[in-house]
């Protein structure tokens, strides 16, 4: 949790205030870090290992601003993705320094780049659903409902 000291106006005592994960402020910081990292990686990092089609899909900054998990994805093979992550890890210091200059945070988080395979998973699930639909696994329920309605003589008229 982010610790911030503030002074209570009535008593003059110092209290601690915490930022929770998933709070509005944390979500705003995540969005800002994602935008700035995208710009930095696209425009300023010149490592040839980083794929030009690399995209940052999600950023998770811890509430204490110590760490930032950056989920990256690319179109193509797993080898290209892992090579791009190696290039990003190599340029982590430069990226972090550029992030510190562009985003006004109390602390600049340590960056951890992780592969995001959610797009691959979504494509795989979509292909499985299409395969089931072609084989008739999903269409049987719909056709059975239609035949029940036609057998009962109900053609949808209210009269």
N, C-alpha and C positions, 0 to 999 in steps of 0.2 A: 504494500500500500504506500502511496505517496504521503509523506509526512510534511505538513506545512504548519509552521507555528504562527499563531495569530493572537492578538491581545484582546481579551474580553473588555469591552468598553466600561462596563459597570464596575467590575472588581479589579481591573488592571492586571489580572493574572494571565499567564500564557497558557494556551491550550493547544493541543495537536488536532489537526484535521486530516483525514485520510481520503484518498481517492480510491474508489473501488473498481475492480476489473468489470468492464461492461457498462460503466457509467457513461454519461453523456460526454464528460470531459475526456475520458479515456478513449472513447470512440472518435472524438474530434482529433485527438493527438494521433491515433492510428491512421486516420484519413490524411492528415497533413504529412506525416512521415511517408506514407505510401506515395503521395503525389511528388514529394521532393526526391525520394529515392528513384522514382521512375525518370524524372528529369535528369538527375545526376548520372544515372547509369546510361541513359540514352545519349546524352550530350557531352559528358565530360570524361567518362572512362573509355580509354582507348586500347583495352586489352583485346587482342585478336581471338582469344579463346571464348569470349563472351558472344553468344549468338545474337545477331541483330533482331531476331524475332523473339527474344526473351521478354517475358512479361512478369510483372509482380502481381500475383493474384490476391495476396492477403498479407497484412502486417499485424503482428501482435506485440505491442509495447507493454511491458509489465507495469503495473501501477506505480512501482517505485522508480521507474525510468532507468533501471539498470541495464536491462536486456531488451532486445528487439528480435523477434523471430520473423524472418522475411521468407515467405513462401513464393518460390519462383517456378515458372513453367515455360516450356518452349515447344514449338511445333517441330516435330522430328523425333529422332531416336533418343533413347536414354543416355547414350554415350555423349551426345551433344549437350544434354542437360547437365550431366555430371561434369563435363569439361567447362561449361559456363559457370557452374558453381565454384569450381576450382579457381577460375579467373576472378570471380567476385570475392572469394576468400583472400586471394592475393592482393586485391585492391581495397580490402576492407578499411584500412587506415585512411586512405585517401577519401573513400566514400563517407566515412564517419566524420572526418574533418569538414568536408563539404556540407554535410548535413548539419553540423554544428553552426556553420556560418549562415545557413539558409533558414533554419528553424530555431526559434528562440525558446529553448527549453533550459531548465535548471541544470540538467545533466544530459549529456549525449549518450544514448544507450549503446552498448556493445551489440554489434550486428551478428546474427547467426542466420546463414542462408541454408534453407532446406528445400528439397524438391517437392513440388506440389503435383501430385498425380491424379487430382480430382477430375481433370478433363479426360484423361485416359479412362478412368473408372466410369465416367458418365457415358463415354462413347461405347465402352464395352457393354454396359447395361442396356443402352439403346439398341445395340446390335442383337442382344439376347431377346429383347422384347419384340423386335422385328422378326426374328427367327421364329419365336413362338406364334406370332400372328400369322406368318406364312404357313406354318405347319397346322394351323387351326386350333392351337391351344387356347388362344384368347377369343377367337371368333365363335366358338361353340356356345358360350353363354348368351351372346347377343342373338344368335340365330334361334336358340331354343325359346327365348322370350318372344320373338316375333312369331314363331309358329304357334305358341300358346294363344296369343291374341287373335290370330287368324282362325284358329280352330274354334274359339268361343263365339265367333261371328261378330265381335265388336270391331267396328270399322272406325271408331273414333267420333261418330255422330252423337250429339247430345239429345236429339229428338227421339 
